[in-house]
Amino acid sequence: MKLERPTSDKDRRAIKQATHRTTSLCGGQESAAMITRVNPKTLSDYGNTGNPRHTDVFMPVDVLADMILDRRMAGESAPLLVQLCELGGGVFVPVPEVCRETNAVDLGVVDLSQKLLNLVAVLTQSLAENDNDYSDGDKDLIKEAIQGLCGLRSRFGDGGDQ
C-alpha cells in the first residue's frame, strides 16, 4: 500500500528545476561533479524533468550541501535551497555580514523593514480570520515584498539595540 505524498507533482517538478539551476550555477554537471561525491550523469538525473525514469530521483542532502557551500563562496544562494525554503512556507534569508559601522540611515531602514514585515503579518492574519483570500497576483506581490524586505533586513541586521 502506497500512501499519498505531501508533495505534489508540481512541487517535485519545481525541486528538479531548481536542482538543474543549482547545477548550472556550479558550472554545469562536469564542474559540479568535481565538488561533490557524484558523477555528472547522476547530477543530470537529479535535475531531469523529461524522462519518467528519473521522476523520483532527487539529490541527497550531502550533495546539496556541497553545492550550497560552493554557491555561498561565490556570493550566491543555491536555487534549490531557496526552493526548499519556499516549499517549507518560508524564504531563504542569508546571514548578513557583520558591519562595524552603522549610521542613522541604516537604522531607519532596519526599523522601516521591521514595521513593514509586521504590517504584512497583521494583514495576512486579518484575512485568514475573515475567510477572505488574496488573488494570485496579490499573493505574488506580497511574497516579493516579504522576500525583498527580508533581504534588506538581513543586509542591515535586525535593528535591535546596537
Secondary structure as UniProt FT lines:
FT   HELIX           9..25
FT   TURN            26..27
FT   HELIX           29..35
FT   HELIX           40..47
FT   HELIX           52..54
FT   TURN            55..56
FT   HELIX           61..73
FT   TURN            74..75
FT   HELIX           79..87
FT   TURN            88..89
FT   HELIX           104..129
FT   TURN            130..131
FT   HELIX           136..156
//
